[in-house]
């Protein structure tokens, strides 16, 4: 029987299962789906909303209007 389980793969090759595995012994195939964001990149994405508040002020729009 095939079962799909979610996990992350660490740089050192360690597989970290999101939920505990049912049972004790398995044969597995690993398919890499996507690279998880680095912590620095994730932090910058979280900061974007805060920075947008400053970037979208009327004064900023006026200062950059000549480039539109």
BELURDA-V969681 format. One record per helix or strand. SS is the DSSP state (h for helix, s for strand). FROM is the first residue (numbers start at 1). LEN is the number of residues. If there is no record, write none. Layout:
{{SS FROM LEN} {SS FROM LEN}}
This chain:
{{s 7 3} {s 15 3} {h 39 17} {h 58 10}}
